[in-house]
Amino acid sequence: MTLTALFKKLRPFVRPYRVLVILTLVLTVIGSFAAQVNAYILRYTVDSISELMVAKEPLSKGFSLLTVISSILLGKELLNSVVQFGQKYYGERLRILIARDFSQSIVEKILTYRLAFYTSSENESGKLQTRIDTGISSLTRLVQNFFIDIFPLFANAIVALIAMFSANFWVGLVSLCIVPIYFYISQYQANKLSGFRRKMRNYRETKNHSIISLIESITVIKSFVRENDEAEKHRLIQLDMTNNQLETRKTAFIFDSIKSLIEQIGVVIIIILTAYFVLDGQMSIGAIMFHVMLFGNISAPIRQLHRIYDEVNDALIYSEGFFDILESEHQIENSGKYIPAQMKGKIELKNVDFVYPNGNQALFNVSMTIPPDETTALVGLSGAGKSTIVNLLDKFYEPTRGQIFIDGVDLADYDTTELRKHIGLVLQKNHIFKGTIAENIRYGRPDATDEEVIDAAKKAYIHDQVMLLSEGYESDARSLSGGQQQRIAIARLFLKNPPIIFLDEPTASLDAIATEQIKKSLDAIKENRTVIIISHSISQIIDANNIVVLEQGRAVESGHHEALFDQKGRYYEIFTAMANSLNIDKITKTLDHEEETE
């Protein structure tokens, strides 16, 4: 990222606030000229007092001179106060507004990305958060500093340099020669520190991600008594960060000392040169102070140059990660243009391969047909590719090879938003948002009435339990148990009422009674819909109209339960293993014994 490229990327965010920029620039120009007044007044004061003393004028004339000078200086300070207030206020306002736009833009953009973006190791949650936070912080700080510090300082320096050249060419030339030397050293310092700053960015991302991971894994950590091991991992990361910070500061302090020395050398040269011209009769005594003060106005940005370079360098480094996220156009979901009036749900997969972003191939030449208005079960061991198929059908990912059709239309041609309006998805573990139970259920259809929310909760067999809570539907949804939260997610599905439903282990986290209740609810919602269910529950599998057996990413068998069972193939092995895991023989004996006793 170069400075020119960075300003091009910032331009669209600054453009809406052109009026603020123009006001700030106008105030900067006024302030730059006002900043030179002190030097002119000081020269005039010294020369005038010298003349009064040589002429042995009365003290009254001195008081008149001081009155005029004081009035000018106070008026200048009053103007300067207004200018500085305007610069700081408009600059800060610009920073706040641009920070708001940055935050909104990045949120809107990442919501459009495919799941492949989030499953990449480079985009883990902690790293993303750090990249976004540091990017916005450094970029908005750059905008603020440009209008409050950098531009005003350099404007002052340029005006002061012009004033010095106007007064004496040689003194101005000496001042001008100091500037490029200082720039060169500051640029060399920035290049030297950039490597340290890149490392620091990586350390911060790793540290934030490790802390998030630690919090998420705290139960496992404590159960295995691994607190010391995790603390040691964090200590090593912190040690690397500390060493990097110390090297950064040491390098910065060395360069700061060199720049300070050069600045003082410049001041000495100015004093010697102006003193020579005074002794030679080419300047008045007041010109010494005049040039020293103007050189101070020139050296002010030079003194700030290391800080400016630091913050510009931060912006260049951190903006790379930020704009990588903001401009990941290839990650945006291919929305398509086809908008279905209605959907029946005939699904066809033709020679579909799929490879995850990490390189793992999940599907190999999968072909299958899922009839509409029926329930199809996907059966297979873990890692067989069942959930991958659901992810492809919901357009979370795109096939690496092959095609998928819904109602005869290529899935890639569907408008993604409209497609998902016709699809309901219930996962093994569904996310519950911060908010009330009613808000979480209404997520299925934001315009639903309270009566519709309650009706959906009843169908999901959660209404009675909600009513036992002190605040009812206004209770915090995240305070519910895992099984209750799952039923909240299923209530969303009832509220959405889509023609196509994907169920990925929908009852996995529920107890036996809740499972039976939900099964009844699901049976009701399955009517006249296309349903794809992934489950290790025998009851849900044998109820399906069609069964597709997957093994290591390949579709190996398909048909209804009885036919597949009679084939004595892979389905038979899986079904038998499920039955044995339930200890069917003992359950049967227990039920038979109960009938005999009756």
N, C-alpha and C positions, 0 to 999 in steps of 0.2 A: 504494500500500500504506500503510494507516494502522496505527498502533501497536495499536489494538484488533483490527483484522483480522489482524494478524500473530500476536497472542497466541491468537486463535481457531484459527489454522492450526497453532500450536505445541502446542496443548492435547492433541491425540491422541498426540503423541510424548512428552509429559510424563506423561500419565495413568498409564501402566504403572509409573511410579516414584513413586507417591504417598507411599510410606513415606519415601523419601529427602527429598521435599519437606517433609513434616511435620516430620521431624527437624531439617532445616535451619531451618525457621521457628521451632521451639521454641528452638533454640540462639540464633537471632537476637534473640528477645525477651529471653532471659536476658542476652545480651551487651549489649543496648541499655541495660538497667538498670545492669549492671556498669560500663558506660562512664561513668556519671555519678558513680560513687563518689568519684573523685579530686577533683571539684569540691567535694563536701560535706566530704570529709576536709580539704581545703586551707582551707576557710572555718573549720571547727572548729579546726584547728591554729592559724591566725593569731589567731583570737579568744581561744583558750585561752592562748596564749603572751602575748598582750597583757594578759590578766587577771592572769597570774602575775607579769608584770613590774611592773604597776601595784601589785599587792598585795605585791611584793617577797618572793615565796615562795622557799623554798630550791630549790637546783638538783635535788635528789632528786625533787621533784614533777615537774620538767620531764622528767627521765629516764623517770619512770613514764608520762607523757603520750606521749613518743616511742615507748616500747615498745608501747603500745596501738595507736598510729597505724601503726607499722611492721607489726605483726601483721595489722591489717586490710588494709593495702595489699598485703602479700605474699599473703594469702589471696585477695584480689580478683584479683591478677595470676595466681595459680595457676588460679583458676576461669576467668579470661579466656583463658589459654593453652589449656585444654581446650575452651572454646567456640570459639575461633578455629580450632583444629585440626579440630574437628567440622564447622564451617562450610566450611572450605576442602576438606576431604576429601570430604564429601558433595556439595559443589558441583562439584568436579572429577570425581567419580564420575558424577554426573548428566550432566555435559558429555560425557564419554567414551561413556557408554551411548547418549545421544541422537545423538551423531555417528555411532556405529555404525548406529543405526536409520535415520538420514537416508541414509547411504550405501547400505544394503541396499535401502531403499524406492525410491531413485531408479534403482538398477540393475534391480530387478524391474520397475519401471514402464516404463523405456525399452525393455526387451526385448519389451514388448507392442505397441509402436507400429508402424504401417505404414511402409513405405519412404518414403512421402510426407513423413513427419516429418524423415527424415534428408537428403532431397534438397532441402529448403528452404534458401535462402541464409542464413536466420537460425540454422540449426542445423548449421553446418559443424563438423567435429570439434573444431577448436581453440576455437571459441566455446562449444561445449557443455561442453568440459572446464573452461574458465575459469569459466563460469556455475555449474557444479556445485561446483567446488572453493571458489570465493569464497562461494557461498551457504551451504554447509555450515560453512565456517570462521566466517563472520560470525554465523550463527544460533546455533551452539553457543557462541560467545564471548558472545553476548547472554545465553543461558541461564546460563552460568557467572557472568557479571558480575552478573546480577540476584540470584543467591543468595549470592554471595561479596562483592560490592561495593555494588551499588545498594540493595537492600532493607535490608541491615544499616546502611548509612550514613543512609538516610532514617529508619529506625526510631530510630537514635541521635538524629537531629536532632529528631524529634517528641517523644521522651521529654525531651530537653534543653529544648525550648521549653516543654513543660508545667511542668518544674521552675522555669524562669525566671518564668513567669506566677505560679506558686505563691509564689515569693519576693517578686516585685514586679511589679505589673501593667504599670507604665509601661516598665520595662526590657524586659519580655517583648514589649510592643507595638512598641518600637523594633526589636528583633530580627526580629519577624514582618514588619515593613514592608520590611526589607532583602531578604527572601527573594523576593517576587514580582518586584522589580526585577531581581534576578539571573536569575530564571527567564525573564523577558521577553528580556533580552539574550542569554541562551543559546539560546532558541528562535529569535531573529532570526539569530543566528550559524549555527544549524543550517540554516535555510532558505537563508541566503546561500551556504553551502557545498554544499548538495545538488546544485546544477547542476554544480559542479566534480567532485563524486563520480560523477555519472552519466556525465560525459565520461570520467572515469578508467576506469570499467567498460568502456566501449566501446573505449577505447584498449588496455586489457589484452586484451580478446577479440581485437581485430584483431592485436595483437602476437603473441599465442600462435598464432593461426591462420597468420600469415605465417611464423613460425619452423617450424611443422610442414610447411607447404607448401614452404619452402626446403629442408628436409631431404629431403623426398620427391622434389624436383626437382633434387637436387644434381648428378646426372649430366648432365642437360641444361644446367644453368647452367655447369658447367665446360667442356662440349664447345663451347658458344658463347662462352666467355670473357666471361661476364656477371657475374662476381663483384662488380665495382665498382658495377654498376647495382643489384644486389640489396642491397648494403651501403648504397647511397644511399636506397633505399626504406625500409629499416629505420631509417636515421638520421633521416629525416623523421618517422616514427612516434614515435621516441624523443624527438625535439625537441618535438613536440606534448605528449607525456606530461610532459616536464620543465617546460615552461611552465605546464601545468595544475597540476602539483605545487607549483611556486613560488607561483602565485597562491593556491592553497589554504592554504599555510602562512602567507603574508603576511596573509591575511584572518583566519586563526585567531589569529595573534599579536596583531593589533590588538584583537580582542575580548577576548583573555586579559588584556591590559593594562587594558582598561576594567573588567573584572570584578574584577581585583585591587585597583584603586583603590576601587571601591565597597565591597569587603570591608574594606579598611583604614579607610575612612570610618566604617563600622559599628562597628569596634573603638574608634575615637576617641570616637564618640558614647556608647558603652557606658561607657567609662572616665569621661568627663565627667559623665554622668548619675549613675552610682553614687557618684562622688566627692562630688557635690552632696548626695545623700541621706545620705552618711556625715557630712558637715559639718553637715547639718541635724538630725542625730541620729536619722534614720529607719533607718539601717543600721549594722552594725558594720564595722570595717575589713576583716575577712575577706570581706565580701560583695563587695568590689571584685574580688578574685581569683576568687571563686565565679562571678560573672556573666561575667567575661572567659573563664573556662574553659568555661562552658556555651555561650557564644557561639561558642567554637572548635568545640564539638561540632555546633553548628548550621551553621557555615560550612564544615565539612569536606565535606559533600556538595556544597555550593555550589562549593568549589574543584575538586571532581571533576566538576562538572556538564558542563563542555565536553567532557571525555573520554567521559562517559556518553552525551551527546548525539551525539558523533561515532560511537560504536559502535552506538548505537540507529539512527542515520541510515544507517550502513553496512548494518545488518541490514535496514532498510526497503528500501533500494535493491537490494542484492544478493539479497534474498529474492524480489523480483519475478521475476527471471530464473529463480531456482531453482524457485519454485512454478509458474511458467509451464510448466516441463518436467514437474514432478511431477503437475500437474493438467490436462494436455492430454487430457481425456477424449475429445474428438472425434477424436483421433488413434489411439485404441486400435483394434486390429483387430476387425472385426465377426466374432466367432467362429462365430455360428450354433449350431444345436443338432443338426443331422442327423449321425448317425454311421453310416457305411456298414459293413455286415458284410463285404462284399468289393466290389471295384471291377473292372469290365471296362475302362472307359476310353473310352466313346463320348462325344466332346466336340462340342458345338454352340455356335457363336457366332451370335447373332441381332442384327443391326443395332447392332453395338457401336461406340461412340465412346469415345475416351479422351483427356483433356487432363491433362498433367503439372502439378504445383503451380506451376511457373514460367510457366504459360500456353501452353506449346507443345502443339498438338494432334498426337498421334501416330497415331491411328486414326480413320477416317471410315467409318461405316456398314458395318463389316466383318461379313460373314456367311460361315460355312463349317461343314462337318461333317468331323470327323476320326474315321474308323471305328476300332473297338476291335481290339486284337491285330494291328495293322499299323503300319508305319512311314510317317510323313508328314513330308515335307521342306518347310520354309518357305524360299522362295527370293526374293531381292530385293537391291537395292543397299543400301548402308549408309543407315540412316535410314528404311527402308521400313516399319518397325514390327514386325519379326520378334521381337526380344527383348521388346518391349512385350507381345506376345501371351503369351509364356511367363510374364512377370511377372504378368499378369492371371490366368492359369490357376493359378498358385501362390498366388493371393490376396495378393500383395505390394501390389497396388493394386486398387481397385474400378473397374469401368467407369463412365465419366461418363454414358453412356446405353446402353441395350440390355441384353441378358441373356446369360449363359454357363451352359450346362448340362453336367453330367457324369453320364452314365448316367441322363439324364432329370430330374435334380434340379438346381434352380437353385444355382449355385455359392455365392451369398450365404447359402444355408440350411445349408451344410456347416459343421460344427465345424472350425475352421481347423487345430487341432492334429491331429485325426484325418485330415483331408484330406492333410496333408503327410506323414503316416506312410505314405501310399500312393503318394507321388510321389518320384522320384529326380531330382536336378538336378546336372548337370555343366556348369560354365561355361567360358568361354575361359581365364579365369585364376581358379583356385580358391584360397581362403584356406587357408593352412597355419598351424595354431595352434602356439604355443610348446609344445614337448614332444617326445616320442619319435615315431618312425615308427609304432610299434604303437598309441600313443595316438591319433594322427591317423587311422589306418585305423579303429580301434575307435569313432571318433566316429560312424560310420555305424550302429553298434549297440553300445551300451556294454556289454551283457552277453555279447558274443561271446567265444568261447574263443580261446586262442592258435592252435589248429589252424585255426579258421575265419578268423582274421586272415591267417594264412599262405596259406590257400587263396585268399582274395580277392586277395592280393598276386600270387599266381601267375597268376590270371586276368587281372590288369592288367599282366602281364609286368614286374613290378618286383621280384619275389622274388630273382632271381639277383643283381641289382645290390645289393640290401639285404644279402645274405649276404657280399658282398665288403667291406662296411664293417667296421671293427674291432669295433664294438659291435652290429652287426646291427640288429635291430628296436628296440634301445634307443638308437640313434643319434638325434641332433637332426634332426628332419624339415626344419627350415628351412635346414640346410646342404646339402640336395639341390639339383640343378639345376632349372630351370623345367620341363623335360620330365619329370623324375622326380617332381617335386611334382604335376604333372598326373596322373600315373599313380597316385599316392597318393590323389588325389581320386576317381579312377575306381574304385580298390579299395574306397573307402567305399561307392560305389554297389553294387558286387557284394555287399558285406556287408549293406546295407540290403535289397536284393532286392525292390524295389517293383514293383507291376503297371503303373505309368505312369512313363515316363522322358522328361525333357526334356534334350536335349543341345544346348548353345549353343556352337558351334565347339569341340567337345571335343578336337580334335587340332591346334588352331591353333598351339600352342607346341611341337609335337613335331617331331623330325627325320623323314625319310622312312621309315627302318626302323622307328622307334617308332610312326609313324603306321600302318604296315601291321600291326604287332603289335596295336595298340589296336583297329584296324578288325576284326580277327578276334575280339577279345574282345567288342567291341560287337555284332558279328553274332551271337555266342552268346547274349548277354543280351537281345537284341531278340526272341527267339523267344517267342511267346505273350504278348507285352506290347504295350501301346500306347506308341508312341515318336514324339515330335516332335523333329526334328533341324533345327538351323540350321547350315548349313555352306556354305563356298565350295569344298568338295572335290567334284570331279565324281564320283568313285567313290561317295561317300556319297549324293549326290543321285540318281544313276541307279539305285541299289539300292533307293530308297524305293518303297513300293507306291503312294503318292499324293504329289503335289506341289502346293503352293499358292504362287502367285506374287503377291507384294506389291509395290506401287509407290506411294510417297508416302502410306502409311497406308491404302491401299485394296487389297482382294483383286481382282485383275484376271483371273487365270486359275487353273484347277485341273484336275487329271487325272493320268494316269501319263506317264512320260517320253516314250515314243514318240508318243503322241497330241499332247502339247504341242509337241514338236519339229516335228511335221508341220504344226502350225498356223501356223508361221513368225511367231509373235507375240512378246510380250515375253520369254517363256521362251527362245525360240529365240535372241534377241539376247543374253541373259545367258549362256546355255550356250555359244554361239559365242565370246563374249568370254573366258569361262573357258578354253575349249580353246585359243584363240589365245595366251592368256597363258602356257600351258604349252608353247607351241611344238610342238604335236602333230605337225606335218608332219615336223620334223627328228627327233623321237623315233621316228616310224614308219619313216623312212628308215634310221635307225640299227639298229632292230630287224630290218628287212628285210635289211639288209646283213649282220647277224650270222647270219641264217638261211642266206643264200646262201653265206657262207664255211664254214658247217658242212656 
